Amino acid sequence: MDKLVECVPNFSNGRDREVIDRITGEIEKVPGVTLLDVDPGADTNRTVVTFIGEPDAVVEAAFLSIRKAAELIDMSTQTGAHPRQGATDVCPFVPLSGITEEECVELCHRLGKRVGEELAIPVYLYEAAATRPERRSLAEIRVGEYEALAEKLTRPEWKPDYGPAKMNVGAGATTIGVREFLIAYNVNLNTRNPKKANAVAFDVREKGRARRDAKGAIVKDENGEVVRVPGSLAECRGIGWYIDEYKMAQISMNLTNYKITPVHVALEEVRRKALARGMIVTGSELVGLIPRQAMLEAGRYYLAQQGTSGGQPEEEIIRIAVQSMGLEELKPFDPADKIVEYRAGFALAGPLMSMTNRGFLNELSTDSPAPGGGSVAALAGSLGASLATMVANLTTRNPKYRKVRDEMMAIAVTGQEVKDRLCRLVDEDTDSFNRMMDAMRLPKETDEEAAARTEAIQSATRDATLIPFMVMEQSLKAMDLAKAVAGSGMASSASDAGVGALMARAAVEGAWLNVKINVPGIDDKPWVEDLLERGEKIVRKAAEEIEKVLAAVNGSIAEG
């Protein structure tokens, strides 16, 4: 799953489970979407739903759920403690991986336009998607709530971004936007005193604490507003409390933008502030899910603290992060359950790459046409990337190579990424072949069936061609890494760099054969010509680079 988006719509019903289930049922029926959480609140009369998936699928699921909510929820009779102005009150998109904030803003416009035109619901865009500065804040858009909406829609400054400037009595208005992933994170202290925990929370949270004068009175400015001493962490909300279940006090934090304040930075700042007040952090607790990138950054940070290269396998980086942050002090931490991308089906290895070496070879050697040469080419490329990464990691440990240590650490990190992508392509190549076979088996008795079959075959053949092309691209990256470590890495590992480059060259050439054997079946000739032209450039580049790598390797061996 190259692009992953989270969507967190809030529906103005938290009391009728049948209504909630019918709304979430619309989400669950969309392929490519995973429903992660449904959190209804009776007092607030509001349900927060969380689902993730590929961008197009997420937009479709969001639209279907908004449509169903408009059908089932009547805002003219709805009441609840939570501010609201629509049946689907707010629908934020959260970029998770492989997608930018700007791309998510485009998703907002797509969804908003469709909701406005097809459902006649006024739509406002907020935060990163806001079309004017005064609409960035959800609270500002929602002032007066549903009860003030009819009058608000008559004012030019509150003309919706999409949909009619006219009251939709049943559905109200919907606000759509983009925000960052919110990480709910608690830090455990070796105290039961909530006041002490709260003091640390005030030290770190962005809002900080009220300033007091020498006599302890709260200081106010000339307008009567409380003067505050800001905390040390941006995009952090926090409070201290005592949890009887755990017999300890915690600092409970919401990190509203982990790209500004990463989770490990928040933890280390709490460690410092707690120690200054005579307390020790004993561990931490993640409430809900966390993005994969946040865990990888944390793991690499703690590896760097040890003086160890961050270019370790992803599983090891995650393990280091979990252990270093004490995430298992209170309960087991299962990455498959707690990391949002893993929950969405992202896997470092598919069925083929999860086999033993012999199991894969046995499967390869049978009379089944898949796995075949395409998967083997991807495997060869991953082996080349792995060898280059190994040399880089060995070099970082050798004091003789201090001058290139930073360069080698960067190569090791990139090498793991290239290795992992090629590992996934091993299975993707076989899957694409199987999809092509499935398309060929489709019925063709009628003109409609024949047309659908032809279209399916064309689509599957394009995929089956693009995947080995991606193997070529990634394998050329692996060769570049091998070239770098052959030139600057540890001389005693030069032969490993050479073998890595040779494996990458074999991967490029092998994948190229798979591209060429598939393109005759593709009708889009301009697309084919462009792909072949780019493929030939990669092949030529690989042929040039392998000579340079082998010259460097043989030179090192001769000098040794």
N, C-alpha and C positions, 0 to 999 in steps of 0.2 A: 504494500500500500504506500505509493510514493507521496501522495498528498492526503493529509488527515486533518479534519476540522471537527471541533466540538460545537454543539449547539445546546443552549440551555434555556428553552422557552419556559416562561412562567404563566400558568393558566389560572384564571380567577375562579377556581373551584377546588377546595380542599376537603370537602365533606361528603361528596357523593362518589363512592368508589366506582360505580358503574360508569358514570360520566368520565371519570379519569381513565378507566380501562379502555373505553371506546376511543378516547383521544390518543392514548399511547399505542393502541392497536393500529392506528394509521401509520405511526412511525415504524412499528415492527414489520409491517408488510413490505417495506421498501428494501430491495436488495442492496447490499453494500453499506447498510447502516446497522449499528449495534446499540441497543438501548441499555444504558449503564445504570441509571438510577431514576426512581420515581419517589419524590418526597412530598407527600401531602401534609398540610397543616390545617387543622379544624378551626382554631381560633383566627388564624389569618385568612382562612377560606381561600387558600392559594396552594397550588402544587408546582413544585420546581422539578422539571424533567431534564435529564442529561442524556444525550446520545451523541455518537461519533460516527464518522464515516468519510467516504470520499466526497469532494465538494458537490458534485451534481446530485448525488444521492441525498446528501444532507439538505440541500435546498428543496428537493422534492418532498422529503419527509416533513420538513418544517411547514411547507405550504399545506400539505394534507392535514397536519395536526391543527393548523390555524383555521382551516376550513371547517374541520369537525368541531372545534371549540366554538366557532361562531354559530354553528347549528345547535349545539347543546347547552350553551351558557347564555343566559339572558341578563345582561348587565343592568337592565332597568329594575331588577329585583335583587341583584347581588349585593351582599354586605360582607364586611370582613375587616379585620384590624389592619391589614396591610394596605398601603397606598396602591391604587389601581385606577386605570381608566379604560381597560379593554378586556375582552374575554381571553384573548392572548395578550397579556399586558406588555410583556417585553420579550424579545427574542434575540439574544446576543449570539454572535459567532465568535469562536475562539480559535485562532490559528495554532495548530499543534505541531505538525512537522511537514516539511516540504512545501509549505505554502506561506505567503507573505501576508502582512496586514492589508496591504493594498489589494491583493487578490480577494481577501475576505470582504473588503468594502464593496468590490464588484458583486459578490454574492448577495450582499445586502440590497443593492440596487435591483438585482434580478428578482429577488424575493419580494421586495417592496412594490415593484412595478406590477408583479403578478397578483399580489394580494389586493392592491388598490384597484386594478382593472377588473379582475375576475370576481372578487368578493365585495367590492364597493366599500372597503374598510379604509378610513383615513390612516395613512402610515407616516410616522416621523422617523428620521434616522438620527442616531445619537452616537456619542463618543467619537471614535475614529471615522465613522461613516457620516458624521454630521455635515450638513450642507452649509451651515452658518455657525459662527462661534457660540451664540446664545443657545444652541440646541445640543451642545456637547453633553450637557448634564441631564441625566434621566430625571433627576428630581425637578429640574426647571421645566422640562416638558410636561411633567405630570402634576404641576401645581394646579390645585382645584379639583383634581381627579376627575372621575367620570361625571360627577354632578356639574362641573363647570365646562365640560367639553363642548356642549352645544353652542354656548355663547363664544367660547374661544375660537371655534371654527368660523365664526363670522368676521373675525379680525384678520386683516391682510397679513399681519406679521406671523400668524399661526396657520397660514395655508399649509396643508400637508405636503410632504415631499412627493407622495404618491397617493392616488385615490381622490375621492371627491371631498371638497370642503363643505361637507354636509354630514349631519349627525347620522351615524348608524346606530339606531337605538339599542338593538340587541347586542351587537359586537363591540360597540365603543370604538376605540382607536388602538392601534398596535404600534409599538416602538421597536425598531430593529437597529442593531448596531454591531460593533466589533469591540471586544475587550480582550485583555490578556487573561491567561489561565490563573485562577485564584488557588493558591495552595494553602490549605488549612493545616497548621503545623503547631504542635505543642511541645514545649521543652520541659523536661522533668528536673526538679531541684531536690536537693537533700534536706528539705525542710517541709514542715506541715503548715507553716505560717503563711496564709494568703497575702498578708500585708507586705511581707518581705518579697514575695513573688511579684506583687503589684508594683513595688518600687522598681524592680528590674524592668518590668514591662513598660513603665513610664520612661525609664532611661532609654529604651531602644525604639519604642513606637514613634512614628513620624509626628504624631500629634503632640507627643511629649507630655508635659505636666504644667499646671498653673504656676506662674512665678509667685513667690512669696517674699514679703519684706522681712526685715530683721526681727520683727515681732511675730512672724508667722502668718500675717494676714495676706490674702490673695491680692495681687496687684492688678489694677485695672487701668486702661488708657483713658484719654479724655472723652471718649465716646461711651465709656462704661463697659467696654469689652474686656474680658479677661486676657491679660498678657501671658503668653505661654513660652515655656522653655522647650524648644523642639527636641525630639529624640534623635538618635544617631542613625536610624534606618529609614530610608525613603520607601514609600509604597508598603508600609508595614503598619497594621493595626494590631494592638495587643492589650491584654489584660492578664492579671494574675488571679488564680483561684486555687481552691483546695478540692481535690477529687478523693472522696471517701473510699471509693472502690480501690484506688491505688495506694491510699494512705500517704499521699504526697501532694505538694503544691506544684502547680505547673504555670508556665507562661504560655498562654494561648495566643497564637498569632495568625492573622490572615495576611499572607504575602500577595498583594494585589497585582504585582508585576515582578515575577521572579527573574526577568531579564535585567531589571534594575537592582533588585536585592535578591540574589540567589539564596536558596535555602541553606546552603552551607555557610554563607556569609552571615546570615541571620543567626545561625547556631553559634558560630564562633564569637559574634558580638555579644550574645547572651552569656556565653562562657566568661568573657572578660568582665562584663558588668556584674554578673553574679559573684565572681571571685572577689571583686572589689568590695562587695557587701558581705563577704564572709561565707558565701554559699558555693556549692559545687554542682555543676550539671551532671546528672547521672545517666541521661539518655534522652530520647525524644520519641514522639509519636506522630505519625502521619494520619490525618483524618481525611478519608476519601482517597482520591487519586493524585498522582504526580506525573508530569511529563517526563518522558524518557531523557530528554536533553538535560533537565534539571539534575537527574541522578548521575548522568555521565559527567557533568561539570563538577559535581560534588566529589565523585570518585577520583577524577583526575586531580582535583585540588589536593586531596589527602595523599595521593601517590606522590605529587610534587613535594609535599611537606616531608615525605620520607626520602626525597632525592631519587625517586623511581620514575622511569619514563611513563608518561600517560598513554603510550601506545600499546596498551595491554588488550587482550580480548574483552569484548563488552561484558561478558558474564563476570569476569574478574573485577572490572571497574565497578559494576553494580554491587558486587559483594563487598568491596572495600568501602563504598559509600554507606551501605547498610550498617556495617560493623563500626565505622568511624563515627557515625551519627547516633549510634545506640538505638537503632530503630526497632530492635527486637527486645528491648528491656521489658516492655509490658505485654507484648503478644507477638506471635510469629509474624514475620514480614515476608510475604510471598510476592516477588516481583511480577509474576504472571497475573496476579490479582490487583496489585497496587499501581503498576505503571500503565498509564492510559493507552499507549500504543500497543502494549502487549495484550491488553484487554480487547483491543480492536482487531486482533488477529495478526498483528505484525510479528513475524517470526524470523529469527536469525538463520534458521535452517528449516528446510522443508523435509518431507519424508525421505527423499533420497540421501540428503546430506546428514540425516539423523541415523542412517545405517552405520554399521561397522564398515571398515574398509573392505573386508572380504565380502560382506553382505552386498555392498554396492557393486563390486566386481562380479559377483555371482549374478546379480540382476542384469548387469550390462551384458553378460556373456550368453544369455538365453536367446531364444528365437523371437523375442518381442522387439519391435523396431524402436521402442523408447523405454529407457533412456538410450541415446545414441551419441553420434558425433558432436552434436551441439552441446549436450550436457558435459561431455568429456572436455570439450574446448573450454567451457566455463570453469570446470574443475582445474584444468591446467593453469588458467589465468589466476585462480585463487591460490594455487600452490606457488606461483611466481611472486604474487604479492606477499604471501606469508614469508617466503625466504628473504625478500627485501626487508620486510619488517623485522625479522629476526636479526639480521645484520645490523640494522639501525639500533635496535634495543641493546645488542651486545656492545656496540660502540659507545653508547651513552654510559655504560658501566666502567669503561676503560679509562683510567686517569690520563693515559697518553693522548687521548683525543678530546681533551677539555674544550679546545677551540671550536670543535664542530658539534659539541654536545646538544646545543639548542636546535641546530639544523637536523640532527639525527632524531631528536625527540619529536619534532614536527613531522618528519618522514614516517616515523613509527605510527603516529596517530592517523595520518592519511592512509598508510598501508593497511591498517585494520579496517578502515572504512571501505577501501577498494576490495580487500579480501571478502568482507561480509557481503558486499553487493554482488560479487561474482559467485559466492556461495548460494545466494538466493536465485541467481540466474541458472544454476544447475537444475533446480526443480522447475523454474519458470519455462525453460526450454522444453522439457518433457511435457509439462502441462499444455503448452501452446500446440505441440504436436498432437496431443490427444484431443484438443478442441477442434483442430482441423479435421481429424478423423471423424469426430462427432458431426461436424457440419456436412461432411460428405455422405453421411448415413441418413441425412434428413430426407423426407419424402419429396417426390417430384412428379406426382401424378397429375396435378392441376397446374395451370399457368401461375397461380398465386404461390403454390408450394415450390414450384421450380424457381420463381423469382426470389423467394425468401431463402431458398437453399443456396442460390448463386451469391446472394448478398452475404450470407453467413460464411461461405467458403472464402470469399474475397477478404472479409474482415479477419478471419482466422489466419489466412495466409500472410496478410500484412503483419499480424502479431508474431507469427512464426518466423518472419524475416527480420523484424525489428529486434527481437530478443538476441539473436546471434550478432546483430550489428552492435547492440549495447555491450555484448561480450568483447567485441573488437575494441570499442572505446575504452572500456575499463581495463582491458589487458594492456593496451598501449600505456595507460597510466601506471600499471604495474611495472612495465619495462622502464619507464622514466624513473621510478623509484629505485629499481635495480641499478640503473645507470648512476644515480646519485650516490648510492652506497658503495658501488664499485670504485667510484672516484674518490670519495672522502671517508668511507667507512673503514673499519678495522681490517688491516691488510691480511691478517690470518683467516679472515672469512671471505676473501675475494672469490674463492671458488663457489661459495654459496650464492653470492651475488650473480655470478655467471650462470649458474643453474637456474636461478630465478628468472633471469632475462631470457634464457632459452625456453623455459616453460611459457613465459608471456608471449614470446614470438610464436610458439606452436599454437597458443590459444588464438592469436590474431589470425593466423593462416587457416586454422581449423574452422573458426567461426565464419571466416570469409567464404569458405566452401559452402557452408550452410546458407549463407545469404544468397549466393549465386544459384544454388539449386532450387530456391523457392521463388525467385523473382519472375521466371517465365509464366507462372500462374497468376500474376497480378496484372489487372487490366489498366491500372493507372500508370501509363508509361512515363509521363513527366516525373511522377513520384519515384518510379524505379530508376530513371536516369540520374536523378539527384542523389539517391541513396548509393548507387554504384559508383558515382564520381567521388563521393565522400569516402566510401569504403576503399577505393583504390589509393587514395591519399594516405589512409591509415596503414595500408599494407606497405606502401613505399617508405613511409616514415619508420615503421617497425624494422624493415630491412636495413635502413641506414643506421638506426640506433643499435641494433644487435652487434654490428661490426665495431662500433665505438665501445660498447660494454665489454666485448670479448678482448679488445685490444687493451683496455684498462686492466681487466682481470689477468690476462696473461703477463702483462707488465709487472703487476704486483707479485705474481707467482715467481717470475724470473728474478725479481729483486730479493724475494724472501729466501 
